[in-house]
Amino acid sequence: MSPGAGPWAATPRATRARFTSSVHLTKREVFTACQALADADRVLVRSGLVEEAHALGDLFELFEERLSAVELGRPPC
């Protein structure tokens, strides 16, 4: 499969998803996402998929940093 190709490649442009430049989550949504990332990280490590676990750990840290910035009154980005 060529780069950029995928199941969406045949989708007409008018039906493709459009995303805004930012996403706003509630604190509860972030905590839920962090819990899911931590759980998945542990499963990946136990399965021997350490690099994949590190990728989830990086995402967890990003959520944590953004949440901490908001708590301290700093802009999240």
N, CA, C, O and CB atoms as a CASP TS submission, in Angstrom:
PFRMAT TS
TARGET T0000
AUTHOR 0000-0000-0000
METHOD Language model
MODEL 1
PARENT N/A
ATOM      1  N   MET     1       0.849  -1.170   0.000  1.00  0.00           N
ATOM      2  CA  MET     1       0.000   0.000   0.000  1.00  0.00           C
ATOM      3  C   MET     1       0.895   1.233   0.000  1.00  0.00           C
ATOM      4  O   MET     1       1.869   1.294   0.750  1.00  0.00           O
ATOM      5  CB  MET     1      -0.966  -0.002   1.220  1.00  0.00           C
ATOM      6  N   SER     2       0.575   2.197  -0.822  1.00  0.00           N
ATOM      7  CA  SER     2       1.412   3.389  -0.924  1.00  0.00           C
ATOM      8  C   SER     2       1.182   4.305   0.272  1.00  0.00           C
ATOM      9  O   SER     2       0.122   4.267   0.895  1.00  0.00           O
ATOM     10  CB  SER     2       1.126   4.140  -2.235  1.00  0.00           C
ATOM     11  N   PRO     3       2.207   5.151   0.598  1.00  0.00           N
ATOM     12  CA  PRO     3       2.046   6.074   1.726  1.00  0.00           C
ATOM     13  C   PRO     3       0.834   6.975   1.495  1.00  0.00           C
ATOM     14  O   PRO     3       0.602   7.446   0.381  1.00  0.00           O
ATOM     15  CB  PRO     3       3.327   6.929   1.923  1.00  0.00           C
ATOM     16  N   GLY     4       0.090   7.201   2.524  1.00  0.00           N
ATOM     17  CA  GLY     4      -1.084   8.051   2.427  1.00  0.00           C
ATOM     18  C   GLY     4      -2.331   7.312   1.976  1.00  0.00           C
ATOM     19  O   GLY     4      -3.435   7.855   2.019  1.00  0.00           O
ATOM     20  N   ALA     5      -2.151   6.069   1.541  1.00  0.00           N
ATOM     21  CA  ALA     5      -3.310   5.287   1.124  1.00  0.00           C
ATOM     22  C   ALA     5      -3.884   4.578   2.336  1.00  0.00           C
ATOM     23  O   ALA     5      -3.169   4.303   3.300  1.00  0.00           O
ATOM     24  CB  ALA     5      -2.933   4.269   0.014  1.00  0.00           C
ATOM     25  N   GLY     6      -5.107   4.300   2.289  1.00  0.00           N
ATOM     26  CA  GLY     6      -5.763   3.607   3.380  1.00  0.00           C
ATOM     27  C   GLY     6      -7.234   3.483   3.056  1.00  0.00           C
ATOM     28  O   GLY     6      -7.657   3.838   1.956  1.00  0.00           O
ATOM     29  N   PRO     7      -8.010   2.994   3.982  1.00  0.00           N
ATOM     30  CA  PRO     7      -9.432   2.806   3.702  1.00  0.00           C
ATOM     31  C   PRO     7     -10.136   4.113   3.375  1.00  0.00           C
ATOM     32  O   PRO     7     -11.167   4.107   2.702  1.00  0.00           O
ATOM     33  CB  PRO     7     -10.109   2.148   4.879  1.00  0.00           C
ATOM     34  N   TRP     8      -9.590   5.240   3.845  1.00  0.00           N
ATOM     35  CA  TRP     8     -10.199   6.539   3.603  1.00  0.00           C
ATOM     36  C   TRP     8      -9.827   7.114   2.250  1.00  0.00           C
ATOM     37  O   TRP     8     -10.440   8.091   1.819  1.00  0.00           O
ATOM     38  CB  TRP     8      -9.804   7.498   4.684  1.00  0.00           C
ATOM     39  N   ALA     9      -8.844   6.545   1.563  1.00  0.00           N
ATOM     40  CA  ALA     9      -8.362   7.096   0.302  1.00  0.00           C
ATOM     41  C   ALA     9      -9.467   7.153  -0.752  1.00  0.00           C
ATOM     42  O   ALA     9      -9.467   8.055  -1.590  1.00  0.00           O
ATOM     43  CB  ALA     9      -7.193   6.271  -0.215  1.00  0.00           C
ATOM     44  N   ALA    10     -10.395   6.221  -0.727  1.00  0.00           N
ATOM     45  CA  ALA    10     -11.476   6.194  -1.713  1.00  0.00           C
ATOM     46  C   ALA    10     -12.688   7.006  -1.253  1.00  0.00           C
ATOM     47  O   ALA    10     -13.674   7.106  -1.983  1.00  0.00           O
ATOM     48  CB  ALA    10     -11.894   4.754  -1.991  1.00  0.00           C
ATOM     49  N   THR    11     -12.625   7.579  -0.065  1.00  0.00           N
ATOM     50  CA  THR    11     -13.745   8.354   0.461  1.00  0.00           C
ATOM     51  C   THR    11     -13.831   9.689  -0.257  1.00  0.00           C
ATOM     52  O   THR    11     -12.828  10.393  -0.379  1.00  0.00           O
ATOM     53  CB  THR    11     -13.600   8.567   1.982  1.00  0.00           C
ATOM     54  N   PRO    12     -15.018  10.047  -0.734  1.00  0.00           N
ATOM     55  CA  PRO    12     -15.157  11.359  -1.376  1.00  0.00           C
ATOM     56  C   PRO    12     -14.760  12.466  -0.406  1.00  0.00           C
ATOM     57  O   PRO    12     -15.016  12.371   0.794  1.00  0.00           O
ATOM     58  CB  PRO    12     -16.605  11.577  -1.871  1.00  0.00           C
ATOM     59  N   ARG    13     -14.141  13.506  -0.928  1.00  0.00           N
ATOM     60  CA  ARG    13     -13.651  14.607  -0.106  1.00  0.00           C
ATOM     61  C   ARG    13     -14.745  15.210   0.780  1.00  0.00           C
ATOM     62  O   ARG    13     -14.476  15.587   1.920  1.00  0.00           O
ATOM     63  CB  ARG    13     -13.060  15.682  -0.991  1.00  0.00           C
ATOM     64  N   ALA    14     -15.942  15.303   0.280  1.00  0.00           N
ATOM     65  CA  ALA    14     -17.029  15.940   1.027  1.00  0.00           C
ATOM     66  C   ALA    14     -17.381  15.189   2.307  1.00  0.00           C
ATOM     67  O   ALA    14     -17.925  15.794   3.231  1.00  0.00           O
ATOM     68  CB  ALA    14     -18.259  16.052   0.153  1.00  0.00           C
ATOM     69  N   THR    15     -17.092  13.897   2.394  1.00  0.00           N
ATOM     70  CA  THR    15     -17.454  13.132   3.588  1.00  0.00           C
ATOM     71  C   THR    15     -16.277  12.913   4.530  1.00  0.00           C
ATOM     72  O   THR    15     -16.438  12.290   5.580  1.00  0.00           O
ATOM     73  CB  THR    15     -18.030  11.799   3.187  1.00  0.00           C
ATOM     74  N   ARG    16     -15.109  13.408   4.177  1.00  0.00           N
ATOM     75  CA  ARG    16     -13.953  13.254   5.072  1.00  0.00           C
ATOM     76  C   ARG    16     -14.108  14.129   6.308  1.00  0.00           C
ATOM     77  O   ARG    16     -14.700  15.206   6.259  1.00  0.00           O
ATOM     78  CB  ARG    16     -12.645  13.607   4.336  1.00  0.00           C
ATOM     79  N   ALA    17     -13.569  13.647   7.404  1.00  0.00           N
ATOM     80  CA  ALA    17     -13.649  14.385   8.668  1.00  0.00           C
ATOM     81  C   ALA    17     -12.774  15.624   8.613  1.00  0.00           C
ATOM     82  O   ALA    17     -11.710  15.633   7.994  1.00  0.00           O
ATOM     83  CB  ALA    17     -13.230  13.493   9.850  1.00  0.00           C
ATOM     84  N   ARG    18     -13.241  16.650   9.264  1.00  0.00           N
ATOM     85  CA  ARG    18     -12.453  17.878   9.401  1.00  0.00           C
ATOM     86  C   ARG    18     -12.224  18.096  10.890  1.00  0.00           C
ATOM     87  O   ARG    18     -13.136  17.911  11.696  1.00  0.00           O
ATOM     88  CB  ARG    18     -13.179  19.123   8.738  1.00  0.00           C
ATOM     89  N   PHE    19     -11.017  18.485  11.251  1.00  0.00           N
ATOM     90  CA  PHE    19     -10.667  18.637  12.650  1.00  0.00           C
ATOM     91  C   PHE    19     -10.294  20.081  12.942  1.00  0.00           C
ATOM     92  O   PHE    19      -9.726  20.769  12.093  1.00  0.00           O
ATOM     93  CB  PHE    19      -9.517  17.698  13.026  1.00  0.00           C
ATOM     94  N   THR    20     -10.614  20.533  14.135  1.00  0.00           N
ATOM     95  CA  THR    20     -10.219  21.867  14.562  1.00  0.00           C
ATOM     96  C   THR    20      -8.773  21.837  15.022  1.00  0.00           C
ATOM     97  O   THR    20      -8.181  20.766  15.154  1.00  0.00           O
ATOM     98  CB  THR    20     -11.141  22.387  15.686  1.00  0.00           C
ATOM     99  N   SER    21      -8.208  23.004  15.265  1.00  0.00           N
ATOM    100  CA  SER    21      -6.798  23.071  15.656  1.00  0.00           C
ATOM    101  C   SER    21      -6.564  22.670  17.108  1.00  0.00           C
ATOM    102  O   SER    21      -5.423  22.433  17.504  1.00  0.00           O
ATOM    103  CB  SER    21      -6.271  24.466  15.432  1.00  0.00           C
ATOM    104  N   SER    22      -7.619  22.591  17.900  1.00  0.00           N
ATOM    105  CA  SER    22      -7.451  22.176  19.289  1.00  0.00           C
ATOM    106  C   SER    22      -8.652  21.353  19.738  1.00  0.00           C
ATOM    107  O   SER    22      -9.735  21.408  19.154  1.00  0.00           O
ATOM    108  CB  SER    22      -7.264  23.401  20.207  1.00  0.00           C
ATOM    109  N   VAL    23      -8.413  20.589  20.798  1.00  0.00           N
ATOM    110  CA  VAL    23      -9.467  19.769  21.390  1.00  0.00           C
ATOM    111  C   VAL    23      -9.521  20.116  22.868  1.00  0.00           C
ATOM    112  O   VAL    23      -8.485  20.204  23.525  1.00  0.00           O
ATOM    113  CB  VAL    23      -9.209  18.226  21.166  1.00  0.00           C
ATOM    114  N   HIS    24     -10.699  20.309  23.382  1.00  0.00           N
ATOM    115  CA  HIS    24     -10.864  20.651  24.791  1.00  0.00           C
ATOM    116  C   HIS    24     -11.512  19.469  25.501  1.00  0.00           C
ATOM    117  O   HIS    24     -12.589  19.009  25.120  1.00  0.00           O
ATOM    118  CB  HIS    24     -11.719  21.948  24.963  1.00  0.00           C
ATOM    119  N   LEU    25     -10.841  18.989  26.534  1.00  0.00           N
ATOM    120  CA  LEU    25     -11.328  17.856  27.309  1.00  0.00           C
ATOM    121  C   LEU    25     -11.592  18.301  28.743  1.00  0.00           C
ATOM    122  O   LEU    25     -10.935  19.206  29.257  1.00  0.00           O
ATOM    123  CB  LEU    25     -10.314  16.685  27.274  1.00  0.00           C
ATOM    124  N   THR    26     -12.553  17.656  29.373  1.00  0.00           N
ATOM    125  CA  THR    26     -12.767  17.922  30.791  1.00  0.00           C
ATOM    126  C   THR    26     -11.663  17.222  31.582  1.00  0.00           C
ATOM    127  O   THR    26     -10.981  16.332  31.075  1.00  0.00           O
ATOM    128  CB  THR    26     -14.185  17.440  31.253  1.00  0.00           C
ATOM    129  N   LYS    27     -11.507  17.642  32.822  1.00  0.00           N
ATOM    130  CA  LYS    27     -10.506  17.008  33.678  1.00  0.00           C
ATOM    131  C   LYS    27     -10.811  15.518  33.829  1.00  0.00           C
ATOM    132  O   LYS    27      -9.896  14.695  33.827  1.00  0.00           O
ATOM    133  CB  LYS    27     -10.461  17.694  35.065  1.00  0.00           C
ATOM    134  N   ARG    28     -12.081  15.173  33.958  1.00  0.00           N
ATOM    135  CA  ARG    28     -12.471  13.769  34.100  1.00  0.00           C
ATOM    136  C   ARG    28     -12.090  12.970  32.850  1.00  0.00           C
ATOM    137  O   ARG    28     -11.627  11.835  32.958  1.00  0.00           O
ATOM    138  CB  ARG    28     -13.989  13.657  34.363  1.00  0.00           C
ATOM    139  N   GLU    29     -12.285  13.560  31.661  1.00  0.00           N
ATOM    140  CA  GLU    29     -11.923  12.879  30.418  1.00  0.00           C
ATOM    141  C   GLU    29     -10.414  12.631  30.350  1.00  0.00           C
ATOM    142  O   GLU    29      -9.971  11.573  29.903  1.00  0.00           O
ATOM    143  CB  GLU    29     -12.380  13.706  29.204  1.00  0.00           C
ATOM    144  N   VAL    30      -9.637  13.609  30.793  1.00  0.00           N
ATOM    145  CA  VAL    30      -8.179  13.447  30.796  1.00  0.00           C
ATOM    146  C   VAL    30      -7.763  12.369  31.786  1.00  0.00           C
ATOM    147  O   VAL    30      -6.912  11.538  31.468  1.00  0.00           O
ATOM    148  CB  VAL    30      -7.483  14.778  31.139  1.00  0.00           C
ATOM    149  N   PHE    31      -8.346  12.368  32.978  1.00  0.00           N
ATOM    150  CA  PHE    31      -8.015  11.330  33.956  1.00  0.00           C
ATOM    151  C   PHE    31      -8.389   9.946  33.440  1.00  0.00           C
ATOM    152  O   PHE    31      -7.644   8.987  33.637  1.00  0.00           O
ATOM    153  CB  PHE    31      -8.725  11.603  35.284  1.00  0.00           C
ATOM    154  N   THR    32      -9.544   9.840  32.779  1.00  0.00           N
ATOM    155  CA  THR    32      -9.969   8.559  32.205  1.00  0.00           C
ATOM    156  C   THR    32      -9.000   8.109  31.121  1.00  0.00           C
ATOM    157  O   THR    32      -8.641   6.934  31.059  1.00  0.00           O
ATOM    158  CB  THR    32     -11.393   8.667  31.630  1.00  0.00           C
ATOM    159  N   ALA    33      -8.576   9.032  30.272  1.00  0.00           N
ATOM    160  CA  ALA    33      -7.614   8.705  29.214  1.00  0.00           C
ATOM    161  C   ALA    33      -6.282   8.275  29.824  1.00  0.00           C
ATOM    162  O   ALA    33      -5.672   7.311  29.361  1.00  0.00           O
ATOM    163  CB  ALA    33      -7.405   9.916  28.270  1.00  0.00           C
ATOM    164  N   CYS    34      -5.833   8.972  30.846  1.00  0.00           N
ATOM    165  CA  CYS    34      -4.569   8.618  31.500  1.00  0.00           C
ATOM    166  C   CYS    34      -4.645   7.234  32.136  1.00  0.00           C
ATOM    167  O   CYS    34      -3.685   6.466  32.070  1.00  0.00           O
ATOM    168  CB  CYS    34      -4.207   9.661  32.562  1.00  0.00           C
ATOM    169  N   GLN    35      -5.770   6.916  32.743  1.00  0.00           N
ATOM    170  CA  GLN    35      -5.935   5.591  33.347  1.00  0.00           C
ATOM    171  C   GLN    35      -5.883   4.512  32.263  1.00  0.00           C
ATOM    172  O   GLN    35      -5.234   3.482  32.444  1.00  0.00           O
ATOM    173  CB  GLN    35      -7.273   5.508  34.132  1.00  0.00           C
ATOM    174  N   ALA    36      -6.565   4.745  31.139  1.00  0.00           N
ATOM    175  CA  ALA    36      -6.552   3.777  30.049  1.00  0.00           C
ATOM    176  C   ALA    36      -5.141   3.617  29.479  1.00  0.00           C
ATOM    177  O   ALA    36      -4.726   2.505  29.152  1.00  0.00           O
ATOM    178  CB  ALA    36      -7.526   4.205  28.942  1.00  0.00           C
ATOM    179  N   LEU    37      -4.410   4.716  29.362  1.00  0.00           N
ATOM    180  CA  LEU    37      -3.030   4.638  28.864  1.00  0.00           C
ATOM    181  C   LEU    37      -2.139   3.864  29.833  1.00  0.00           C
ATOM    182  O   LEU    37      -1.319   3.049  29.411  1.00  0.00           O
ATOM    183  CB  LEU    37      -2.460   6.050  28.639  1.00  0.00           C
ATOM    184  N   ALA    38      -2.298   4.117  31.119  1.00  0.00           N
ATOM    185  CA  ALA    38      -1.492   3.411  32.119  1.00  0.00           C
ATOM    186  C   ALA    38      -1.799   1.913  32.104  1.00  0.00           C
ATOM    187  O   ALA    38      -0.890   1.088  32.183  1.00  0.00           O
ATOM    188  CB  ALA    38      -1.748   3.991  33.525  1.00  0.00           C
ATOM    189  N   ASP    39      -3.079   1.568  32.004  1.00  0.00           N
ATOM    190  CA  ASP    39      -3.470   0.156  31.950  1.00  0.00           C
ATOM    191  C   ASP    39      -2.890  -0.517  30.707  1.00  0.00           C
ATOM    192  O   ASP    39      -2.333  -1.611  30.791  1.00  0.00           O
ATOM    193  CB  ASP    39      -5.008   0.018  31.962  1.00  0.00           C
ATOM    194  N   ALA    40      -3.023   0.137  29.561  1.00  0.00           N
ATOM    195  CA  ALA    40      -2.512  -0.427  28.312  1.00  0.00           C
ATOM    196  C   ALA    40      -0.992  -0.531  28.336  1.00  0.00           C
ATOM    197  O   ALA    40      -0.424  -1.485  27.804  1.00  0.00           O
ATOM    198  CB  ALA    40      -2.959   0.422  27.122  1.00  0.00           C
ATOM    199  N   ASP    41      -0.335   0.446  28.951  1.00  0.00           N
ATOM    200  CA  ASP    41       1.124   0.424  29.074  1.00  0.00           C
ATOM    201  C   ASP    41       1.576  -0.832  29.810  1.00  0.00           C
ATOM    202  O   ASP    41       2.493  -1.523  29.366  1.00  0.00           O
ATOM    203  CB  ASP    41       1.629   1.685  29.808  1.00  0.00           C
ATOM    204  N   ARG    42       0.930  -1.124  30.935  1.00  0.00           N
ATOM    205  CA  ARG    42       1.301  -2.310  31.720  1.00  0.00           C
ATOM    206  C   ARG    42       1.096  -3.595  30.920  1.00  0.00           C
ATOM    207  O   ARG    42       1.927  -4.502  30.975  1.00  0.00           O
ATOM    208  CB  ARG    42       0.482  -2.369  33.018  1.00  0.00           C
ATOM    209  N   VAL    43      -0.001  -3.674  30.181  1.00  0.00           N
ATOM    210  CA  VAL    43      -0.278  -4.865  29.374  1.00  0.00           C
ATOM    211  C   VAL    43       0.784  -5.027  28.291  1.00  0.00           C
ATOM    212  O   VAL    43       1.266  -6.133  28.046  1.00  0.00           O
ATOM    213  CB  VAL    43      -1.686  -4.780  28.738  1.00  0.00           C
ATOM    214  N   LEU    44       1.146  -3.922  27.646  1.00  0.00           N
ATOM    215  CA  LEU    44       2.162  -3.988  26.587  1.00  0.00           C
ATOM    216  C   LEU    44       3.520  -4.424  27.140  1.00  0.00           C
ATOM    217  O   LEU    44       4.212  -5.234  26.524  1.00  0.00           O
ATOM    218  CB  LEU    44       2.295  -2.625  25.892  1.00  0.00           C
ATOM    219  N   VAL    45       3.896  -3.891  28.292  1.00  0.00           N
ATOM    220  CA  VAL    45       5.179  -4.271  28.898  1.00  0.00           C
ATOM    221  C   VAL    45       5.185  -5.762  29.223  1.00  0.00           C
ATOM    222  O   VAL    45       6.158  -6.460  28.935  1.00  0.00           O
ATOM    223  CB  VAL    45       5.448  -3.440  30.180  1.00  0.00           C
ATOM    224  N   ARG    46       4.089  -6.251  29.829  1.00  0.00           N
ATOM    225  CA  ARG    46       4.004  -7.678  30.153  1.00  0.00           C
ATOM    226  C   ARG    46       4.032  -8.556  28.912  1.00  0.00           C
ATOM    227  O   ARG    46       4.459  -9.710  28.966  1.00  0.00           O
ATOM    228  CB  ARG    46       2.742  -7.956  30.942  1.00  0.00           C
ATOM    229  N   SER    47       3.571  -8.000  27.789  1.00  0.00           N
ATOM    230  CA  SER    47       3.551  -8.749  26.523  1.00  0.00           C
ATOM    231  C   SER    47       4.870  -8.638  25.760  1.00  0.00           C
ATOM    232  O   SER    47       5.030  -9.226  24.691  1.00  0.00           O
ATOM    233  CB  SER    47       2.411  -8.252  25.640  1.00  0.00           C
ATOM    234  N   GLY    48       5.807  -7.884  26.317  1.00  0.00           N
ATOM    235  CA  GLY    48       7.095  -7.729  25.666  1.00  0.00           C
ATOM    236  C   GLY    48       7.138  -6.627  24.621  1.00  0.00           C
ATOM    237  O   GLY    48       8.125  -6.508  23.895  1.00  0.00           O
ATOM    238  N   LEU    49       6.109  -5.833  24.530  1.00  0.00           N
ATOM    239  CA  LEU    49       6.050  -4.752  23.543  1.00  0.00           C
ATOM    240  C   LEU    49       6.472  -3.439  24.205  1.00  0.00           C
ATOM    241  O   LEU    49       5.667  -2.526  24.392  1.00  0.00           O
ATOM    242  CB  LEU    49       4.616  -4.628  22.935  1.00  0.00           C
ATOM    243  N   VAL    50       7.747  -3.374  24.551  1.00  0.00           N
ATOM    244  CA  VAL    50       8.272  -2.262  25.344  1.00  0.00           C
ATOM    245  C   VAL    50       8.240  -0.942  24.570  1.00  0.00           C
ATOM    246  O   VAL    50       7.873   0.089  25.134  1.00  0.00           O
ATOM    247  CB  VAL    50       9.699  -2.566  25.788  1.00  0.00           C
ATOM    248  N   GLU    51       8.618  -0.957  23.291  1.00  0.00           N
ATOM    249  CA  GLU    51       8.615   0.294  22.517  1.00  0.00           C
ATOM    250  C   GLU    51       7.210   0.865  22.401  1.00  0.00           C
ATOM    251  O   GLU    51       7.021   2.077  22.494  1.00  0.00           O
ATOM    252  CB  GLU    51       9.201   0.063  21.116  1.00  0.00           C
ATOM    253  N   GLU    52       6.234   0.006  22.199  1.00  0.00           N
ATOM    254  CA  GLU    52       4.849   0.455  22.127  1.00  0.00           C
ATOM    255  C   GLU    52       4.403   1.033  23.461  1.00  0.00           C
ATOM    256  O   GLU    52       3.671   2.021  23.512  1.00  0.00           O
ATOM    257  CB  GLU    52       3.931  -0.698  21.714  1.00  0.00           C
ATOM    258  N   ALA    53       4.856   0.401  24.542  1.00  0.00           N
ATOM    259  CA  ALA    53       4.543   0.898  25.878  1.00  0.00           C
ATOM    260  C   ALA    53       5.151   2.280  26.088  1.00  0.00           C
ATOM    261  O   ALA    53       4.524   3.150  26.692  1.00  0.00           O
ATOM    262  CB  ALA    53       5.050  -0.078  26.953  1.00  0.00           C
ATOM    263  N   HIS    54       6.370   2.486  25.593  1.00  0.00           N
ATOM    264  CA  HIS    54       7.007   3.805  25.707  1.00  0.00           C
ATOM    265  C   HIS    54       6.207   4.865  24.959  1.00  0.00           C
ATOM    266  O   HIS    54       6.084   5.995  25.432  1.00  0.00           O
ATOM    267  CB  HIS    54       8.449   3.757  25.168  1.00  0.00           C
ATOM    268  N   ALA    55       5.667   4.517  23.806  1.00  0.00           N
ATOM    269  CA  ALA    55       4.857   5.468  23.037  1.00  0.00           C
ATOM    270  C   ALA    55       3.621   5.884  23.838  1.00  0.00           C
ATOM    271  O   ALA    55       3.260   7.061  23.862  1.00  0.00           O
ATOM    272  CB  ALA    55       4.434   4.852  21.677  1.00  0.00           C
ATOM    273  N   LEU    56       2.975   4.914  24.493  1.00  0.00           N
ATOM    274  CA  LEU    56       1.824   5.252  25.335  1.00  0.00           C
ATOM    275  C   LEU    56       2.259   6.085  26.539  1.00  0.00           C
ATOM    276  O   LEU    56       1.550   6.999  26.960  1.00  0.00           O
ATOM    277  CB  LEU    56       1.106   3.974  25.807  1.00  0.00           C
ATOM    278  N   GLY    57       3.424   5.764  27.085  1.00  0.00           N
ATOM    279  CA  GLY    57       3.962   6.539  28.203  1.00  0.00           C
ATOM    280  C   GLY    57       4.207   7.983  27.815  1.00  0.00           C
ATOM    281  O   GLY    57       3.949   8.893  28.603  1.00  0.00           O
ATOM    282  N   ASP    58       4.707   8.201  26.599  1.00  0.00           N
ATOM    283  CA  ASP    58       4.918   9.563  26.116  1.00  0.00           C
ATOM    284  C   ASP    58       3.600  10.321  26.004  1.00  0.00           C
ATOM    285  O   ASP    58       3.519  11.496  26.363  1.00  0.00           O
ATOM    286  CB  ASP    58       5.627   9.543  24.763  1.00  0.00           C
ATOM    287  N   LEU    59       2.574   9.646  25.506  1.00  0.00           N
ATOM    288  CA  LEU    59       1.261  10.268  25.396  1.00  0.00           C
ATOM    289  C   LEU    59       0.689  10.574  26.785  1.00  0.00           C
ATOM    290  O   LEU    59       0.092  11.630  26.996  1.00  0.00           O
ATOM    291  CB  LEU    59       0.302   9.355  24.610  1.00  0.00           C
ATOM    292  N   PHE    60       0.874   9.653  27.722  1.00  0.00           N
ATOM    293  CA  PHE    60       0.447   9.870  29.103  1.00  0.00           C
ATOM    294  C   PHE    60       1.109  11.129  29.663  1.00  0.00           C
ATOM    295  O   PHE    60       0.450  11.965  30.280  1.00  0.00           O
ATOM    296  CB  PHE    60       0.789   8.642  29.982  1.00  0.00           C
ATOM    297  N   GLU    61       2.418  11.254  29.441  1.00  0.00           N
ATOM    298  CA  GLU    61       3.154  12.418  29.942  1.00  0.00           C
ATOM    299  C   GLU    61       2.656  13.711  29.315  1.00  0.00           C
ATOM    300  O   GLU    61       2.596  14.741  29.986  1.00  0.00           O
ATOM    301  CB  GLU    61       4.644  12.256  29.675  1.00  0.00           C
ATOM    302  N   LEU    62       2.299  13.668  28.036  1.00  0.00           N
ATOM    303  CA  LEU    62       1.758  14.854  27.380  1.00  0.00           C
ATOM    304  C   LEU    62       0.460  15.291  28.064  1.00  0.00           C
ATOM    305  O   LEU    62       0.288  16.469  28.376  1.00  0.00           O
ATOM    306  CB  LEU    62       1.513  14.580  25.879  1.00  0.00           C
ATOM    307  N   PHE    63      -0.453  14.340  28.296  1.00  0.00           N
ATOM    308  CA  PHE    63      -1.699  14.663  28.998  1.00  0.00           C
ATOM    309  C   PHE    63      -1.401  15.236  30.379  1.00  0.00           C
ATOM    310  O   PHE    63      -2.000  16.229  30.791  1.00  0.00           O
ATOM    311  CB  PHE    63      -2.593  13.412  29.123  1.00  0.00           C
ATOM    312  N   GLU    64      -0.477  14.605  31.084  1.00  0.00           N
ATOM    313  CA  GLU    64      -0.139  15.037  32.439  1.00  0.00           C
ATOM    314  C   GLU    64       0.441  16.453  32.436  1.00  0.00           C
ATOM    315  O   GLU    64       0.088  17.275  33.281  1.00  0.00           O
ATOM    316  CB  GLU    64       0.858  14.057  33.078  1.00  0.00           C
ATOM    317  N   GLU    65       1.333  16.733  31.481  1.00  0.00           N
ATOM    318  CA  GLU    65       1.931  18.072  31.386  1.00  0.00           C
ATOM    319  C   GLU    65       0.877  19.127  31.091  1.00  0.00           C
ATOM    320  O   GLU    65       0.877  20.197  31.700  1.00  0.00           O
ATOM    321  CB  GLU    65       3.013  18.102  30.300  1.00  0.00           C
ATOM    322  N   ARG    66      -0.022  18.827  30.159  1.00  0.00           N
ATOM    323  CA  ARG    66      -1.071  19.784  29.796  1.00  0.00           C
ATOM    324  C   ARG    66      -2.006  20.019  30.978  1.00  0.00           C
ATOM    325  O   ARG    66      -2.404  21.154  31.242  1.00  0.00           O
ATOM    326  CB  ARG    66      -1.871  19.280  28.572  1.00  0.00           C
ATOM    327  N   LEU    67      -2.353  18.963  31.680  1.00  0.00           N
ATOM    328  CA  LEU    67      -3.235  19.094  32.830  1.00  0.00           C
ATOM    329  C   LEU    67      -2.558  19.907  33.923  1.00  0.00           C
ATOM    330  O   LEU    67      -3.198  20.754  34.547  1.00  0.00           O
ATOM    331  CB  LEU    67      -3.640  17.714  33.363  1.00  0.00           C
ATOM    332  N   SER    68      -1.278  19.665  34.164  1.00  0.00           N
ATOM    333  CA  SER    68      -0.529  20.408  35.174  1.00  0.00           C
ATOM    334  C   SER    68      -0.424  21.874  34.797  1.00  0.00           C
ATOM    335  O   SER    68      -0.529  22.742  35.665  1.00  0.00           O
ATOM    336  CB  SER    68       0.865  19.811  35.356  1.00  0.00           C
ATOM    337  N   ALA    69      -0.220  22.167  33.525  1.00  0.00           N
ATOM    338  CA  ALA    69      -0.111  23.559  33.081  1.00  0.00           C
ATOM    339  C   ALA    69      -1.412  24.305  33.348  1.00  0.00           C
ATOM    340  O   ALA    69      -1.391  25.446  33.811  1.00  0.00           O
ATOM    341  CB  ALA    69       0.245  23.626  31.582  1.00  0.00           C
ATOM    342  N   VAL    70      -2.537  23.669  33.060  1.00  0.00           N
ATOM    343  CA  VAL    70      -3.835  24.294  33.289  1.00  0.00           C
ATOM    344  C   VAL    70      -4.041  24.518  34.780  1.00  0.00           C
ATOM    345  O   VAL    70      -4.530  25.570  35.191  1.00  0.00           O
ATOM    346  CB  VAL    70      -4.974  23.427  32.707  1.00  0.00           C
ATOM    347  N   GLU    71      -3.670  23.532  35.590  1.00  0.00           N
ATOM    348  CA  GLU    71      -3.837  23.651  37.046  1.00  0.00           C
ATOM    349  C   GLU    71      -3.000  24.810  37.597  1.00  0.00           C
ATOM    350  O   GLU    71      -3.393  25.442  38.577  1.00  0.00           O
ATOM    351  CB  GLU    71      -3.438  22.327  37.747  1.00  0.00           C
ATOM    352  N   LEU    72      -1.843  25.096  36.971  1.00  0.00           N
ATOM    353  CA  LEU    72      -0.968  26.159  37.429  1.00  0.00           C
ATOM    354  C   LEU    72      -1.308  27.504  36.784  1.00  0.00           C
ATOM    355  O   LEU    72      -0.648  28.510  37.043  1.00  0.00           O
ATOM    356  CB  LEU    72       0.471  25.797  37.142  1.00  0.00           C
ATOM    357  N   GLY    73      -2.350  27.509  35.938  1.00  0.00           N
ATOM    358  CA  GLY    73      -2.771  28.757  35.315  1.00  0.00           C
ATOM    359  C   GLY    73      -1.997  29.127  34.062  1.00  0.00           C
ATOM    360  O   GLY    73      -2.142  30.241  33.560  1.00  0.00           O
ATOM    361  N   ARG    74      -1.177  28.219  33.546  1.00  0.00           N
ATOM    362  CA  ARG    74      -0.429  28.486  32.325  1.00  0.00           C
ATOM    363  C   ARG    74      -1.241  27.983  31.135  1.00  0.00           C
ATOM    364  O   ARG    74      -2.049  27.063  31.265  1.00  0.00           O
ATOM    365  CB  ARG    74       0.979  27.813  32.368  1.00  0.00           C
ATOM    366  N   PRO    75      -1.015  28.602  29.966  1.00  0.00           N
ATOM    367  CA  PRO    75      -1.682  28.060  28.768  1.00  0.00           C
ATOM    368  C   PRO    75      -1.180  26.653  28.497  1.00  0.00           C
ATOM    369  O   PRO    75       0.010  26.392  28.670  1.00  0.00           O
ATOM    370  CB  PRO    75      -1.435  28.969  27.529  1.00  0.00           C
ATOM    371  N   PRO    76      -2.053  25.726  28.073  1.00  0.00           N
ATOM    372  CA  PRO    76      -1.657  24.339  27.884  1.00  0.00           C
ATOM    373  C   PRO    76      -0.727  24.101  26.706  1.00  0.00           C
ATOM    374  O   PRO    76      -0.101  23.044  26.631  1.00  0.00           O
ATOM    375  CB  PRO    76      -2.861  23.510  27.716  1.00  0.00           C
ATOM    376  N   CYS    77      -0.619  25.035  25.801  1.00  0.00           N
ATOM    377  CA  CYS    77       0.250  24.825  24.622  1.00  0.00           C
ATOM    378  C   CYS    77       1.314  25.880  24.560  1.00  0.00           C
ATOM    379  O   CYS    77       2.138  25.873  23.645  1.00  0.00           O
ATOM    380  CB  CYS    77      -0.564  24.836  23.321  1.00  0.00           C
TER
END
